[in-house]
């Protein structure tokens, strides 16, 4: 499991982010305050306050995965 902070401050960035993480089989959660949503859900993401960075939890046992490279444009 890995945790990073990301910024999704535009509609295009949200769409691109969901397309990127949908390529992976493992689960992703976005945590904003007391809300936890599935990061692969566009509707769920738009229910969050996107003006501030959001915590992303990646549920993967494979630490060497290229997911961090793919997420680099979103990481704060």
PDB file of N, CA, C and O in Angstrom:
ATOM      1  N   UNK A   1       0.854  -1.179   0.000  1.00  0.00           N
ATOM      2  CA  UNK A   1       0.000   0.000   0.000  1.00  0.00           C
ATOM      3  C   UNK A   1       0.892   1.232   0.000  1.00  0.00           C
ATOM      4  O   UNK A   1       1.865   1.307   0.751  1.00  0.00           O
ATOM      5  N   UNK A   2       0.553   2.197  -0.848  1.00  0.00           N
ATOM      6  CA  UNK A   2       1.284   3.453  -0.933  1.00  0.00           C
ATOM      7  C   UNK A   2       0.301   4.603  -0.814  1.00  0.00           C
ATOM      8  O   UNK A   2      -0.861   4.488  -1.203  1.00  0.00           O
ATOM      9  N   UNK A   3       0.779   5.712  -0.272  1.00  0.00           N
ATOM     10  CA  UNK A   3      -0.057   6.915  -0.168  1.00  0.00           C
ATOM     11  C   UNK A   3       0.704   8.100  -0.745  1.00  0.00           C
ATOM     12  O   UNK A   3       1.884   8.300  -0.456  1.00  0.00           O
ATOM     13  N   UNK A   4       0.005   8.886  -1.570  1.00  0.00           N
ATOM     14  CA  UNK A   4       0.575  10.106  -2.139  1.00  0.00           C
ATOM     15  C   UNK A   4      -0.511  11.177  -2.159  1.00  0.00           C
ATOM     16  O   UNK A   4      -1.699  10.873  -2.060  1.00  0.00           O
ATOM     17  N   UNK A   5      -0.095  12.412  -2.284  1.00  0.00           N
ATOM     18  CA  UNK A   5      -1.054  13.506  -2.446  1.00  0.00           C
ATOM     19  C   UNK A   5      -1.063  13.910  -3.911  1.00  0.00           C
ATOM     20  O   UNK A   5      -0.015  14.058  -4.539  1.00  0.00           O
ATOM     21  N   UNK A   6      -2.275  14.087  -4.447  1.00  0.00           N
ATOM     22  CA  UNK A   6      -2.419  14.476  -5.850  1.00  0.00           C
ATOM     23  C   UNK A   6      -3.279  15.726  -5.951  1.00  0.00           C
ATOM     24  O   UNK A   6      -3.996  16.096  -5.021  1.00  0.00           O
ATOM     25  N   UNK A   7      -3.182  16.359  -7.104  1.00  0.00           N
ATOM     26  CA  UNK A   7      -4.001  17.531  -7.386  1.00  0.00           C
ATOM     27  C   UNK A   7      -4.770  17.280  -8.681  1.00  0.00           C
ATOM     28  O   UNK A   7      -4.179  16.956  -9.711  1.00  0.00           O
ATOM     29  N   UNK A   8      -6.083  17.431  -8.618  1.00  0.00           N
ATOM     30  CA  UNK A   8      -6.958  17.265  -9.788  1.00  0.00           C
ATOM     31  C   UNK A   8      -7.788  18.539  -9.926  1.00  0.00           C
ATOM     32  O   UNK A   8      -8.981  18.548  -9.620  1.00  0.00           O
ATOM     33  N   UNK A   9      -7.157  19.603 -10.385  1.00  0.00           N
ATOM     34  CA  UNK A   9      -7.801  20.907 -10.368  1.00  0.00           C
ATOM     35  C   UNK A   9      -8.450  21.314 -11.694  1.00  0.00           C
ATOM     36  O   UNK A   9      -8.777  22.486 -11.877  1.00  0.00           O
ATOM     37  N   UNK A  10      -8.641  20.374 -12.617  1.00  0.00           N
ATOM     38  CA  UNK A  10      -9.365  20.688 -13.850  1.00  0.00           C
ATOM     39  C   UNK A  10     -10.115  19.441 -14.330  1.00  0.00           C
ATOM     40  O   UNK A  10      -9.776  18.316 -13.963  1.00  0.00           O
ATOM     41  N   UNK A  11     -11.121  19.660 -15.143  1.00  0.00           N
ATOM     42  CA  UNK A  11     -11.926  18.551 -15.665  1.00  0.00           C
ATOM     43  C   UNK A  11     -11.070  17.630 -16.521  1.00  0.00           C
ATOM     44  O   UNK A  11     -11.183  16.408 -16.423  1.00  0.00           O
ATOM     45  N   UNK A  12     -10.215  18.207 -17.358  1.00  0.00           N
ATOM     46  CA  UNK A  12      -9.349  17.394 -18.210  1.00  0.00           C
ATOM     47  C   UNK A  12      -8.385  16.542 -17.390  1.00  0.00           C
ATOM     48  O   UNK A  12      -8.090  15.403 -17.750  1.00  0.00           O
ATOM     49  N   UNK A  13      -7.895  17.105 -16.279  1.00  0.00           N
ATOM     50  CA  UNK A  13      -6.978  16.362 -15.416  1.00  0.00           C
ATOM     51  C   UNK A  13      -7.698  15.184 -14.754  1.00  0.00           C
ATOM     52  O   UNK A  13      -7.117  14.110 -14.602  1.00  0.00           O
ATOM     53  N   UNK A  14      -8.949  15.381 -14.363  1.00  0.00           N
ATOM     54  CA  UNK A  14      -9.729  14.297 -13.751  1.00  0.00           C
ATOM     55  C   UNK A  14      -9.938  13.170 -14.769  1.00  0.00           C
ATOM     56  O   UNK A  14      -9.739  11.999 -14.444  1.00  0.00           O
ATOM     57  N   UNK A  15     -10.333  13.514 -15.982  1.00  0.00           N
ATOM     58  CA  UNK A  15     -10.559  12.495 -17.013  1.00  0.00           C
ATOM     59  C   UNK A  15      -9.274  11.730 -17.318  1.00  0.00           C
ATOM     60  O   UNK A  15      -9.287  10.504 -17.425  1.00  0.00           O
ATOM     61  N   UNK A  16      -8.186  12.444 -17.454  1.00  0.00           N
ATOM     62  CA  UNK A  16      -6.900  11.823 -17.737  1.00  0.00           C
ATOM     63  C   UNK A  16      -6.461  10.913 -16.589  1.00  0.00           C
ATOM     64  O   UNK A  16      -5.941   9.821 -16.820  1.00  0.00           O
ATOM     65  N   UNK A  17      -6.673  11.368 -15.347  1.00  0.00           N
ATOM     66  CA  UNK A  17      -6.312  10.586 -14.168  1.00  0.00           C
ATOM     67  C   UNK A  17      -7.088   9.270 -14.126  1.00  0.00           C
ATOM     68  O   UNK A  17      -6.501   8.212 -13.902  1.00  0.00           O
ATOM     69  N   UNK A  18      -8.400   9.331 -14.340  1.00  0.00           N
ATOM     70  CA  UNK A  18      -9.235   8.122 -14.300  1.00  0.00           C
ATOM     71  C   UNK A  18      -8.834   7.163 -15.422  1.00  0.00           C
ATOM     72  O   UNK A  18      -8.787   5.951 -15.210  1.00  0.00           O
ATOM     73  N   UNK A  19      -8.548   7.691 -16.605  1.00  0.00           N
ATOM     74  CA  UNK A  19      -8.102   6.826 -17.705  1.00  0.00           C
ATOM     75  C   UNK A  19      -6.771   6.154 -17.368  1.00  0.00           C
ATOM     76  O   UNK A  19      -6.560   4.988 -17.701  1.00  0.00           O
ATOM     77  N   UNK A  20      -5.885   6.882 -16.716  1.00  0.00           N
ATOM     78  CA  UNK A  20      -4.574   6.336 -16.355  1.00  0.00           C
ATOM     79  C   UNK A  20      -4.697   5.212 -15.340  1.00  0.00           C
ATOM     80  O   UNK A  20      -4.131   4.137 -15.541  1.00  0.00           O
ATOM     81  N   UNK A  21      -5.429   5.441 -14.247  1.00  0.00           N
ATOM     82  CA  UNK A  21      -5.486   4.408 -13.207  1.00  0.00           C
ATOM     83  C   UNK A  21      -6.400   3.244 -13.572  1.00  0.00           C
ATOM     84  O   UNK A  21      -6.295   2.172 -12.976  1.00  0.00           O
ATOM     85  N   UNK A  22      -7.285   3.432 -14.533  1.00  0.00           N
ATOM     86  CA  UNK A  22      -8.165   2.336 -14.955  1.00  0.00           C
ATOM     87  C   UNK A  22      -7.391   1.231 -15.666  1.00  0.00           C
ATOM     88  O   UNK A  22      -7.912   0.132 -15.854  1.00  0.00           O
ATOM     89  N   UNK A  23      -6.162   1.510 -16.058  1.00  0.00           N
ATOM     90  CA  UNK A  23      -5.331   0.514 -16.724  1.00  0.00           C
ATOM     91  C   UNK A  23      -4.779  -0.510 -15.736  1.00  0.00           C
ATOM     92  O   UNK A  23      -4.266  -1.551 -16.148  1.00  0.00           O
ATOM     93  N   UNK A  24      -4.879  -0.226 -14.443  1.00  0.00           N
ATOM     94  CA  UNK A  24      -4.309  -1.098 -13.422  1.00  0.00           C
ATOM     95  C   UNK A  24      -5.409  -1.915 -12.749  1.00  0.00           C
ATOM     96  O   UNK A  24      -6.530  -1.437 -12.574  1.00  0.00           O
ATOM     97  N   UNK A  25      -5.078  -3.150 -12.372  1.00  0.00           N
ATOM     98  CA  UNK A  25      -6.059  -4.059 -11.775  1.00  0.00           C
ATOM     99  C   UNK A  25      -6.292  -3.807 -10.293  1.00  0.00           C
ATOM    100  O   UNK A  25      -7.333  -4.188  -9.758  1.00  0.00           O
ATOM    101  N   UNK A  26      -5.335  -3.169  -9.621  1.00  0.00           N
ATOM    102  CA  UNK A  26      -5.515  -2.996  -8.191  1.00  0.00           C
ATOM    103  C   UNK A  26      -6.377  -1.783  -7.870  1.00  0.00           C
ATOM    104  O   UNK A  26      -6.717  -0.996  -8.753  1.00  0.00           O
ATOM    105  N   UNK A  27      -6.727  -1.645  -6.589  1.00  0.00           N
ATOM    106  CA  UNK A  27      -7.670  -0.617  -6.156  1.00  0.00           C
ATOM    107  C   UNK A  27      -6.968   0.680  -5.775  1.00  0.00           C
ATOM    108  O   UNK A  27      -5.823   0.686  -5.323  1.00  0.00           O
ATOM    109  N   UNK A  28      -7.695   1.781  -5.973  1.00  0.00           N
ATOM    110  CA  UNK A  28      -7.245   3.114  -5.608  1.00  0.00           C
ATOM    111  C   UNK A  28      -8.376   3.794  -4.849  1.00  0.00           C
ATOM    112  O   UNK A  28      -9.533   3.704  -5.258  1.00  0.00           O
ATOM    113  N   UNK A  29      -8.060   4.470  -3.756  1.00  0.00           N
ATOM    114  CA  UNK A  29      -9.042   5.261  -3.019  1.00  0.00           C
ATOM    115  C   UNK A  29      -8.570   6.697  -2.926  1.00  0.00           C
ATOM    116  O   UNK A  29      -7.379   6.958  -2.753  1.00  0.00           O
ATOM    117  N   UNK A  30      -9.504   7.628  -3.039  1.00  0.00           N
ATOM    118  CA  UNK A  30      -9.222   9.043  -2.801  1.00  0.00           C
ATOM    119  C   UNK A  30      -9.836   9.414  -1.460  1.00  0.00           C
ATOM    120  O   UNK A  30     -10.983   9.071  -1.173  1.00  0.00           O
ATOM    121  N   UNK A  31      -9.059  10.118  -0.640  1.00  0.00           N
ATOM    122  CA  UNK A  31      -9.515  10.495   0.694  1.00  0.00           C
ATOM    123  C   UNK A  31      -9.446  12.008   0.823  1.00  0.00           C
ATOM    124  O   UNK A  31      -8.379  12.607   0.688  1.00  0.00           O
ATOM    125  N   UNK A  32     -10.585  12.611   1.082  1.00  0.00           N
ATOM    126  CA  UNK A  32     -10.675  14.054   1.272  1.00  0.00           C
ATOM    127  C   UNK A  32     -11.520  14.293   2.516  1.00  0.00           C
ATOM    128  O   UNK A  32     -12.740  14.133   2.498  1.00  0.00           O
ATOM    129  N   UNK A  33     -10.844  14.681   3.598  1.00  0.00           N
ATOM    130  CA  UNK A  33     -11.563  14.851   4.859  1.00  0.00           C
ATOM    131  C   UNK A  33     -12.079  13.515   5.337  1.00  0.00           C
ATOM    132  O   UNK A  33     -11.313  12.565   5.497  1.00  0.00           O
ATOM    133  N   UNK A  34     -13.378  13.440   5.566  1.00  0.00           N
ATOM    134  CA  UNK A  34     -13.957  12.171   6.032  1.00  0.00           C
ATOM    135  C   UNK A  34     -14.539  11.332   4.899  1.00  0.00           C
ATOM    136  O   UNK A  34     -15.138  10.285   5.146  1.00  0.00           O
ATOM    137  N   UNK A  35     -14.367  11.783   3.671  1.00  0.00           N
ATOM    138  CA  UNK A  35     -14.901  11.058   2.517  1.00  0.00           C
ATOM    139  C   UNK A  35     -13.835  10.179   1.885  1.00  0.00           C
ATOM    140  O   UNK A  35     -12.704  10.610   1.663  1.00  0.00           O
ATOM    141  N   UNK A  36     -14.212   8.943   1.601  1.00  0.00           N
ATOM    142  CA  UNK A  36     -13.344   7.999   0.899  1.00  0.00           C
ATOM    143  C   UNK A  36     -14.124   7.499  -0.306  1.00  0.00           C
ATOM    144  O   UNK A  36     -15.216   6.948  -0.164  1.00  0.00           O
ATOM    145  N   UNK A  37     -13.559   7.693  -1.494  1.00  0.00           N
ATOM    146  CA  UNK A  37     -14.262   7.257  -2.706  1.00  0.00           C
ATOM    147  C   UNK A  37     -13.317   6.432  -3.583  1.00  0.00           C
ATOM    148  O   UNK A  37     -12.095   6.523  -3.464  1.00  0.00           O
ATOM    149  N   UNK A  38     -13.908   5.634  -4.456  1.00  0.00           N
ATOM    150  CA  UNK A  38     -13.146   4.856  -5.425  1.00  0.00           C
ATOM    151  C   UNK A  38     -12.555   5.831  -6.444  1.00  0.00           C
ATOM    152  O   UNK A  38     -13.289   6.590  -7.078  1.00  0.00           O
ATOM    153  N   UNK A  39     -11.225   5.810  -6.600  1.00  0.00           N
ATOM    154  CA  UNK A  39     -10.566   6.764  -7.490  1.00  0.00           C
ATOM    155  C   UNK A  39     -10.865   6.509  -8.965  1.00  0.00           C
ATOM    156  O   UNK A  39     -10.574   7.362  -9.803  1.00  0.00           O
ATOM    157  N   UNK A  40     -11.437   5.364  -9.295  1.00  0.00           N
ATOM    158  CA  UNK A  40     -11.778   5.070 -10.686  1.00  0.00           C
ATOM    159  C   UNK A  40     -13.171   5.588 -11.053  1.00  0.00           C
ATOM    160  O   UNK A  40     -13.633   5.389 -12.176  1.00  0.00           O
ATOM    161  N   UNK A  41     -13.834   6.249 -10.108  1.00  0.00           N
ATOM    162  CA  UNK A  41     -15.181   6.768 -10.324  1.00  0.00           C
ATOM    163  C   UNK A  41     -15.137   8.272 -10.613  1.00  0.00           C
ATOM    164  O   UNK A  41     -14.853   9.076  -9.725  1.00  0.00           O
ATOM    165  N   UNK A  42     -15.418   8.632 -11.846  1.00  0.00           N
ATOM    166  CA  UNK A  42     -15.407  10.056 -12.218  1.00  0.00           C
ATOM    167  C   UNK A  42     -16.459  10.813 -11.413  1.00  0.00           C
ATOM    168  O   UNK A  42     -16.189  11.908 -10.921  1.00  0.00           O
ATOM    169  N   UNK A  43     -17.642  10.249 -11.275  1.00  0.00           N
ATOM    170  CA  UNK A  43     -18.703  10.928 -10.514  1.00  0.00           C
ATOM    171  C   UNK A  43     -18.290  11.104  -9.051  1.00  0.00           C
ATOM    172  O   UNK A  43     -18.559  12.143  -8.447  1.00  0.00           O
ATOM    173  N   UNK A  44     -17.641  10.095  -8.489  1.00  0.00           N
ATOM    174  CA  UNK A  44     -17.171  10.193  -7.114  1.00  0.00           C
ATOM    175  C   UNK A  44     -16.138  11.295  -6.944  1.00  0.00           C
ATOM    176  O   UNK A  44     -16.177  12.039  -5.965  1.00  0.00           O
ATOM    177  N   UNK A  45     -15.215  11.403  -7.894  1.00  0.00           N
ATOM    178  CA  UNK A  45     -14.180  12.441  -7.823  1.00  0.00           C
ATOM    179  C   UNK A  45     -14.803  13.828  -7.856  1.00  0.00           C
ATOM    180  O   UNK A  45     -14.379  14.719  -7.119  1.00  0.00           O
ATOM    181  N   UNK A  46     -15.805  14.017  -8.705  1.00  0.00           N
ATOM    182  CA  UNK A  46     -16.432  15.339  -8.795  1.00  0.00           C
ATOM    183  C   UNK A  46     -17.259  15.684  -7.556  1.00  0.00           C
ATOM    184  O   UNK A  46     -17.686  16.828  -7.402  1.00  0.00           O
ATOM    185  N   UNK A  47     -17.486  14.724  -6.683  1.00  0.00           N
ATOM    186  CA  UNK A  47     -18.204  15.027  -5.444  1.00  0.00           C
ATOM    187  C   UNK A  47     -17.254  15.564  -4.372  1.00  0.00           C
ATOM    188  O   UNK A  47     -17.700  16.007  -3.313  1.00  0.00           O
ATOM    189  N   UNK A  48     -15.951  15.528  -4.642  1.00  0.00           N
ATOM    190  CA  UNK A  48     -14.953  16.003  -3.676  1.00  0.00           C
ATOM    191  C   UNK A  48     -14.606  17.471  -3.920  1.00  0.00           C
ATOM    192  O   UNK A  48     -14.918  18.029  -4.972  1.00  0.00           O
ATOM    193  N   UNK A  49     -13.960  18.082  -2.934  1.00  0.00           N
ATOM    194  CA  UNK A  49     -13.445  19.447  -3.071  1.00  0.00           C
ATOM    195  C   UNK A  49     -12.112  19.363  -3.805  1.00  0.00           C
ATOM    196  O   UNK A  49     -11.100  18.984  -3.215  1.00  0.00           O
ATOM    197  N   UNK A  50     -12.108  19.714  -5.082  1.00  0.00           N
ATOM    198  CA  UNK A  50     -10.920  19.569  -5.915  1.00  0.00           C
ATOM    199  C   UNK A  50      -9.999  20.786  -5.866  1.00  0.00           C
ATOM    200  O   UNK A  50      -8.992  20.828  -6.572  1.00  0.00           O
ATOM    201  N   UNK A  51     -10.331  21.766  -5.046  1.00  0.00           N
ATOM    202  CA  UNK A  51      -9.479  22.959  -4.947  1.00  0.00           C
ATOM    203  C   UNK A  51      -8.256  22.711  -4.079  1.00  0.00           C
ATOM    204  O   UNK A  51      -7.312  23.502  -4.098  1.00  0.00           O
ATOM    205  N   UNK A  52      -8.262  21.613  -3.312  1.00  0.00           N
ATOM    206  CA  UNK A  52      -7.145  21.272  -2.437  1.00  0.00           C
ATOM    207  C   UNK A  52      -6.562  19.923  -2.852  1.00  0.00           C
ATOM    208  O   UNK A  52      -7.247  19.124  -3.491  1.00  0.00           O
ATOM    209  N   UNK A  53      -5.302  19.663  -2.495  1.00  0.00           N
ATOM    210  CA  UNK A  53      -4.744  18.334  -2.787  1.00  0.00           C
ATOM    211  C   UNK A  53      -5.542  17.235  -2.078  1.00  0.00           C
ATOM    212  O   UNK A  53      -6.108  17.449  -1.007  1.00  0.00           O
ATOM    213  N   UNK A  54      -5.570  16.069  -2.696  1.00  0.00           N
ATOM    214  CA  UNK A  54      -6.339  14.922  -2.204  1.00  0.00           C
ATOM    215  C   UNK A  54      -5.369  13.775  -1.949  1.00  0.00           C
ATOM    216  O   UNK A  54      -4.407  13.595  -2.695  1.00  0.00           O
ATOM    217  N   UNK A  55      -5.621  13.001  -0.897  1.00  0.00           N
ATOM    218  CA  UNK A  55      -4.795  11.836  -0.597  1.00  0.00           C
ATOM    219  C   UNK A  55      -5.232  10.661  -1.456  1.00  0.00           C
ATOM    220  O   UNK A  55      -6.417  10.333  -1.516  1.00  0.00           O
ATOM    221  N   UNK A  56      -4.272  10.027  -2.120  1.00  0.00           N
ATOM    222  CA  UNK A  56      -4.532   8.849  -2.940  1.00  0.00           C
ATOM    223  C   UNK A  56      -3.870   7.649  -2.279  1.00  0.00           C
ATOM    224  O   UNK A  56      -2.671   7.671  -2.003  1.00  0.00           O
ATOM    225  N   UNK A  57      -4.647   6.604  -2.026  1.00  0.00           N
ATOM    226  CA  UNK A  57      -4.116   5.360  -1.485  1.00  0.00           C
ATOM    227  C   UNK A  57      -4.130   4.323  -2.596  1.00  0.00           C
ATOM    228  O   UNK A  57      -5.153   4.095  -3.242  1.00  0.00           O
ATOM    229  N   UNK A  58      -2.974   3.699  -2.807  1.00  0.00           N
ATOM    230  CA  UNK A  58      -2.809   2.691  -3.858  1.00  0.00           C
ATOM    231  C   UNK A  58      -2.659   1.342  -3.172  1.00  0.00           C
ATOM    232  O   UNK A  58      -1.711   1.132  -2.415  1.00  0.00           O
ATOM    233  N   UNK A  59      -3.583   0.429  -3.428  1.00  0.00           N
ATOM    234  CA  UNK A  59      -3.559  -0.894  -2.800  1.00  0.00           C
ATOM    235  C   UNK A  59      -2.871  -1.893  -3.730  1.00  0.00           C
ATOM    236  O   UNK A  59      -3.519  -2.664  -4.437  1.00  0.00           O
ATOM    237  N   UNK A  60      -1.542  -1.855  -3.706  1.00  0.00           N
ATOM    238  CA  UNK A  60      -0.756  -2.747  -4.543  1.00  0.00           C
ATOM    239  C   UNK A  60       0.369  -3.345  -3.717  1.00  0.00           C
ATOM    240  O   UNK A  60       1.036  -2.640  -2.960  1.00  0.00           O
ATOM    241  N   UNK A  61       0.577  -4.645  -3.864  1.00  0.00           N
ATOM    242  CA  UNK A  61       1.691  -5.303  -3.190  1.00  0.00           C
ATOM    243  C   UNK A  61       2.981  -5.143  -3.982  1.00  0.00           C
ATOM    244  O   UNK A  61       4.071  -5.364  -3.455  1.00  0.00           O
ATOM    245  N   UNK A  62       2.856  -4.760  -5.238  1.00  0.00           N
ATOM    246  CA  UNK A  62       4.010  -4.639  -6.128  1.00  0.00           C
ATOM    247  C   UNK A  62       4.588  -3.223  -6.048  1.00  0.00           C
ATOM    248  O   UNK A  62       4.121  -2.317  -6.737  1.00  0.00           O
ATOM    249  N   UNK A  63       5.597  -3.042  -5.210  1.00  0.00           N
ATOM    250  CA  UNK A  63       6.208  -1.718  -5.032  1.00  0.00           C
ATOM    251  C   UNK A  63       6.966  -1.268  -6.271  1.00  0.00           C
ATOM    252  O   UNK A  63       7.197  -0.072  -6.448  1.00  0.00           O
ATOM    253  N   UNK A  64       7.358  -2.202  -7.132  1.00  0.00           N
ATOM    254  CA  UNK A  64       8.147  -1.846  -8.316  1.00  0.00           C
ATOM    255  C   UNK A  64       7.262  -1.496  -9.514  1.00  0.00           C
ATOM    256  O   UNK A  64       7.765  -1.268 -10.614  1.00  0.00           O
ATOM    257  N   UNK A  65       5.976  -1.453  -9.304  1.00  0.00           N
ATOM    258  CA  UNK A  65       5.042  -1.161 -10.389  1.00  0.00           C
ATOM    259  C   UNK A  65       5.302   0.222 -10.976  1.00  0.00           C
ATOM    260  O   UNK A  65       5.788   1.121 -10.290  1.00  0.00           O
ATOM    261  N   UNK A  66       4.973   0.375 -12.242  1.00  0.00           N
ATOM    262  CA  UNK A  66       5.186   1.662 -12.910  1.00  0.00           C
ATOM    263  C   UNK A  66       4.059   2.656 -12.640  1.00  0.00           C
ATOM    264  O   UNK A  66       3.980   3.694 -13.297  1.00  0.00           O
ATOM    265  N   UNK A  67       3.194   2.352 -11.687  1.00  0.00           N
ATOM    266  CA  UNK A  67       2.060   3.228 -11.401  1.00  0.00           C
ATOM    267  C   UNK A  67       2.526   4.611 -10.923  1.00  0.00           C
ATOM    268  O   UNK A  67       1.900   5.618 -11.255  1.00  0.00           O
ATOM    269  N   UNK A  68       3.607   4.668 -10.155  1.00  0.00           N
ATOM    270  CA  UNK A  68       4.089   5.961  -9.666  1.00  0.00           C
ATOM    271  C   UNK A  68       4.592   6.835 -10.822  1.00  0.00           C
ATOM    272  O   UNK A  68       4.433   8.055 -10.794  1.00  0.00           O
ATOM    273  N   UNK A  69       5.185   6.219 -11.814  1.00  0.00           N
ATOM    274  CA  UNK A  69       5.624   6.963 -12.995  1.00  0.00           C
ATOM    275  C   UNK A  69       4.410   7.500 -13.755  1.00  0.00           C
ATOM    276  O   UNK A  69       4.417   8.640 -14.221  1.00  0.00           O
ATOM    277  N   UNK A  70       3.380   6.684 -13.875  1.00  0.00           N
ATOM    278  CA  UNK A  70       2.162   7.091 -14.581  1.00  0.00           C
ATOM    279  C   UNK A  70       1.434   8.210 -13.830  1.00  0.00           C
ATOM    280  O   UNK A  70       0.780   9.051 -14.446  1.00  0.00           O
ATOM    281  N   UNK A  71       1.553   8.215 -12.492  1.00  0.00           N
ATOM    282  CA  UNK A  71       0.865   9.223 -11.673  1.00  0.00           C
ATOM    283  C   UNK A  71       1.678  10.500 -11.474  1.00  0.00           C
ATOM    284  O   UNK A  71       1.178  11.451 -10.874  1.00  0.00           O
ATOM    285  N   UNK A  72       2.897  10.542 -11.954  1.00  0.00           N
ATOM    286  CA  UNK A  72       3.788  11.695 -11.739  1.00  0.00           C
ATOM    287  C   UNK A  72       3.158  13.053 -12.094  1.00  0.00           C
ATOM    288  O   UNK A  72       3.378  14.020 -11.364  1.00  0.00           O
ATOM    289  N   UNK A  73       2.384  13.162 -13.183  1.00  0.00           N
ATOM    290  CA  UNK A  73       1.799  14.483 -13.510  1.00  0.00           C
ATOM    291  C   UNK A  73       0.776  14.988 -12.493  1.00  0.00           C
ATOM    292  O   UNK A  73       0.452  16.176 -12.480  1.00  0.00           O
ATOM    293  N   UNK A  74       0.266  14.097 -11.640  1.00  0.00           N
ATOM    294  CA  UNK A  74      -0.779  14.473 -10.690  1.00  0.00           C
ATOM    295  C   UNK A  74      -0.256  14.655  -9.267  1.00  0.00           C
ATOM    296  O   UNK A  74      -0.918  15.280  -8.439  1.00  0.00           O
ATOM    297  N   UNK A  75       0.920  14.116  -8.982  1.00  0.00           N
ATOM    298  CA  UNK A  75       1.460  14.156  -7.627  1.00  0.00           C
ATOM    299  C   UNK A  75       1.901  15.560  -7.254  1.00  0.00           C
ATOM    300  O   UNK A  75       2.557  16.255  -8.031  1.00  0.00           O
ATOM    301  N   UNK A  76       1.523  15.964  -6.035  1.00  0.00           N
ATOM    302  CA  UNK A  76       1.875  17.305  -5.554  1.00  0.00           C
ATOM    303  C   UNK A  76       3.263  17.257  -4.948  1.00  0.00           C
ATOM    304  O   UNK A  76       3.767  18.277  -4.476  1.00  0.00           O
TER     305      UNK A  76
END
